[in-house]
Amino acid sequence: MRLARSIAALLLAATALPAAAQDVAPAQVAAMKKLMASKSFATARASLDGDYDRIIKDVITLTEIAAPPFKEETRARAYLEMLRAEGLADVEIDAEGNAMGLCKGTGGGPLLVIAAHLDTVFPAGTDVKVRREGNKLLAPGVGDDTCSLPVLLAFIRAMKAADISTKSDILFVGNVGEEGPGDLRGVRYLLTKGKYKDVDKQFISFEPGRARVTNAGVGSKRYKVIFRGPGGHSLGAFGLVSPAYAMAAAMVEFGKMPVPTEPRTVYNVGIVEGGTSVNSIPFEMAMTVDMRSESATALQAEKDYLFALVPKAVTAENATRSTVKGAITAEIKAIGDRPVGATPMKSNIVQTAGAAMAAAGVTPRFGASSTDSNLPMSIGIPAVTLGSGFETERSHSLDEALILDRPETVKHMAIGLATVLSLAGASVK
Ligand SMILES: [Zn+2]
């Protein structure tokens, strides 16, 4: 998960009032304070606190099972057994590879899906052994998003310890495919193809962090643009068309793309590749580009701009040099597509998440990011991404770290649990 933009900051600029203060309804905060002051919740919170060491143990176990994109299976099976051990119903791995289990409610509310992603950004072969240095656990993937998986298990135990029942069924999910190449495949399958697809539902994705309510999803479109030509000897075939010049021209045009600052819209050429030797006209060159926006219209405009400039660059190169051995062609391959979406500030799920923080004396920060919630948001399912309670450092790097600060972590886990309980229609005493 990457934070792209703070809507709170925008609101602040526009109105000179903190978003948190003006946007969370006092009645919601009062209701949440009541829930959090209940005896049942105190018992649940004590369970989370007592569970801390076990959560850390599970974080280490799962971190040390590598889960590169498209290779989450071993970790999914381990997580499935953990879900099963909590006594959930309908424990299974679906056709896409998501591990999940159902906590049955008493009936009457929409299904609440709470998910953390199994996949990390690290390729197979990365050393994932966890080591401890002072108050930190270090290992690739220990934070994003491995640390959130055991928190979901702790929620189940806390509910059991406090004998809390809910109206809604709660589906606990360790999903595949959140990070770049996965392109949200796990949640996409779960919500649009899997057996729960037609059920009325709400969705929460837990990621490392605290005090943040991600209620908007930055969309992205990613392409690999491949230019091909006849190639040839740099001396003997001089004068033939070259994919290098076609791609260079295309890249210069791409870099001139006009984009709005509001809604925030950006682009990047991330990878350039091709050629075989210094004395050969290349037969293939490629550039991989990323385009992102908070607006579906602006994102589509970026796509249109790219798709218009590539054939022009190809035509220009074919007109500039000889095509006697073959002409330049281009292929635009889609390699990523994350939909844009948002859950309204006034929706119950956003209000509930904000109120749980406010009730605990924490100022919620609302904002946009790119997470599993993009998918439900884009198809109208109420969704937010929340912090699971852990602070992390150097996410997506080999020295990724998880901070061990028990009281703060437990406090923020409890805020997450309160949000879940309220959304699921828990009865507390
Ligand atoms: Zn993540």
Residues whose N, C-alpha, C, O or C-beta is under 5 A from the ligand:
A	BS01	ZN	M1 D144 D145 E207
